[in-house]
Amino acid sequence: MVSVKFPGDRLMKKLSFATFVFLTINACTMAQEPRVESKAYDAMLKTLLSHSVKEVSVKEAAAISNAVFIDTREKQEYNVSHLKNAVWVGYDDFEMSRVAGISKQSKIVVYCSVGARSEKVSLKLKEAGYEDVSNLYGGIFEWVNQEQPVYNDSGKTNKIHPYNRLWGVWLTEGEKDKGE
């Protein structure tokens, strides 16, 4: 039997391989659990954030048993509610001295309302030598949207600071604190 090669055979093999790779990557991406429940919120976060640090979903963050949660919101936001045992560090007046007691080898999850302020503080922590720093994708808003608990000085609460009316639209669960 004589084998006949056509000039396009190599191209077809390359295209077939490229198509295979594309479909495989696409299938893997589609198989991932969404990091936030709202497609609109996810689309906004994809453009708002620079994605310059490791990001974790609410589900992933809640599963980390020994994580140190760092809150980068302003003090009045933190006082309304925060993640259990979170360390407040602020944003506008953030100083590295506020994290001095946290080991640089700790698993750290940084958060704010949606993830923008915490992303910037996460970068500063990485630059300062903290090894395992992640940004909570969707922030405390998504934490509450996925019915994870928040606390204040009196214990567990349903209240959440909406940052402002514009950003508060992404908060679909909990009770928006009227003191905005």
N, C-alpha and C positions, 0 to 999 in steps of 0.2 A: 504494500500500500504506500502511496506517495503522499507526503504531507505538503500541503500548499500553504504558504504564509502570505497573508495580505498585508499591505503597508499599514493599515489601521489597527492591526492586532495589538501592538504595544500600547497605542493610545487607549484602546478599549479596556485593556488590563489596568492601566493607570486610572482611567475614569471609574472603572468598577471598584478599584481599591479606594479611591477618593470618596466615592458614593458610600461605600461600606463604612469608612471612618466617619463621615458626616452623619449617617444614620445612627451609628453606634453612640456617638457623642450626644446627638439629639435625644435618643432614647434614654440615655443615662440622666441627662438634664431633666427630661420630662418625668422621670421616675422619682426624682428627689421630692421630698415633702416640701410644700411651700413654706417659706420662712415666716410669712405673715398671712393672716387669713384673708385679707382684702386685696384683690388684684390692683385696685386703684392705689391703695396705700403702698403696695410693693413697687408699683411703677414710679410713684413719687420718690420713694426711698432710693431707688436705683439711680435717679438723676440727682438727688440731693447729696448723697454720700459719695465720698471719693473711693471708698472700698480699699483704703490703704492699710488697714489692719485686719486681722482675723475677725470674722463676724460669727456670732453664734445665735441660733434661734432661741426662742423662749423655751421650747421643749428641751433643747440641748443644755441651756443654762440651768434650768430647773433640775436637771439630772446630775449636775456636778455637785457631789456631796461636800467637798471641802473648798468651794469657791469663796473668794473674798469679793463681795459686791461693792463697787465704788460708785457713788451717786454724784454726778457732775452738775446737777441742777442748782438753782439758787436756793438759799436757805429756806425761804418761805414755801417753795415747792416741796422741798424735803420734809418740812414740818407737817404739811398736810398728809403726806404718806410717802413711804419708801419701801424698798425690799427689806425683808427681815435681816437685821444686823448689818445693814449697809453702812459703809463709812462715807460720810459726807465730805466732799472736797471742794465743791463749788466749781464755777467756770470763770466768771469775769475776774475773780480775784484768786484763782487757783495758785497754790504754792506747793512745791514738792515736799515741804516740811509736813504737810497734812497726810502724807503717805509714808513718812519716815518709819513708822512702826510696822509696816507691812514688808515681809520678806520678799526679796527680789525673785525668789523661786516659787512663790505662791501662784495658784491659779486665780487670776483676776478677771472679773467680768465688770466692765465699765458701762454705765448707762446714763441716759438723760431722758427727756420726753420721747424723742423719736430716734435718736442715734447720732445727730450731727455734733453736738457739743462733746459727747462722750468719745466720738471718733478722734477729735482733736486732742483731748486729754490722753487717750490711749496712745497716740503717737508720742506724746511727751514722756509717758511712762516707759515706752519701748526705748526711746532715746536715752533715758536715765538708767537703763540696764535691767528693767523688769522683763523677765523672760517669757512668761505665759500670760499675755494680755489679749483679751477679746472684747469686742464691742457688741453689746446686746442689740441685735438687728430689730428695729421697730421700737426700741426703748421700753420705758415703763408703760407707755400706752398699749403696746402689743402685749406686754405682760398681763395687764389688767384685762385687755380684750380676750385673752385666752384663759381668763378666770383664775389667774394665779393670785395668791394673797399679797396684800400690802398692809403696812403697819404705820402707826404713829406712836407718840409717847404713851398713849392710853392702851395700846394693843392693836388688834386687828381692826381694820376699817375698810369701808367701801369707797371712801372719798379719794379723789385724785385731782391734783392740780392740772388744769387743762393748758397751762402756759399762757395762752390767750385764746380768743374766740376763733381765730383763723386756724391755729394748730389743733385746737380742741376737737375739730371735726373728725380727727383720726381716732379719737377715743370713743369707742362704741359701747363700752361696758363701764360699770362702776358709776359712782355719783360724782359729777363734776363739782368741784368746790366753787361756791359762788363768790369767794373772795378774790377773784382774778383781777 
